[in-house]
Amino acid sequence: MSAVLHAHPESGPALGVDAGKPRKVLSEAGQRGRWWRFTAILAITAIVLVPIVVTVLLAFTPGPNSTATGLTFENISNVFSKTLAATWLKNSLITTLATVIISVAVAAPAGYVLSRGRSKAVSGYSLLLFVMQSLPIITSVVPLFILFAGMGLVDNLMGLTIIYVGSTMTVATWMMAAYFDSIPISLEEASWIDGCSVFGSFTKVVLRNSLPGILSTAIFSFLLAWNDYLVAIVFLRSNEIFTLPMGVQSFFQQNATDWTSVMALAVIMMLPPVIVFATLNKYFSVGGIGGSLAGR
């Protein structure tokens, strides 16, 4: 009996060492897996960034008739002085900002109805939005052109903005509704108990906790309007009304051999989205309302 009792304590450490080995092996395997994933993501990111890096380098490289050496801003200044790049940039900013403001202003209350409503009318409206979202914009370009031609909205920035707002509205409404679903309705019920109206709780409670969702919707609308070329080429005719994507294509057709100037205009087009993402990135958060329900 004593032999057994003496052997039992000694077996504990041996079993502890053996049990620790699988955990150590799993930890090392997890570390290797993370390094492989990091390497793969780094390689994919480098491949994606190659065209952007080449575009930026060509934009600041002296042109064939330039006397400058090294990197220079000469191409960008020439683009602004010898083309309508400033006008194209202004037109794109006008249509894009108008699209973003109108889309968010309409999609926010519409998404709130989809998120909180439970009637058949709301379900039918949701199904209608889904069907409209599945249709490509190219299917409605020709009918819209015929309709807008009779209304004097062809070759007009207002007509282009109306199309952009309509094309972004369905997805923007779905995005807002999806974010509103993540906000507990108990927060609104608490505000109702305190005497707040439905509209008041929407503006003071829901919207104040929906900044990431609003920004995501705004960025989606911004990118769709800013990068559009298909709709613009159908509805715009005058060079002075061109948006920046149309201006880049027109300039490229006329200066196909002057790659430095073409890339300079491309860099001008890339700057606003980069500025928007860099400015608004710090406002994105995950789980920002988690503490609102503490203790409930």
LINFEN-V164714 format. One record per helix or strand. SS is the DSSP state (a for helix, b for strand). FROM is the first residue (numbers start at 1). TO is the last residue. If there is no record, write none. Layout:
SS,FROM,TO + SS,FROM,TO
This chain:
a,2,59 + b,61,61 + b,71,71 + a,74,82 + a,85,116 + a,120,134 + a,138,151 + a,157,181 + a,185,193 + a,198,209 + a,211,227 + a,230,235 + a,239,241 + a,244,254 + a,259,283 + a,290,293
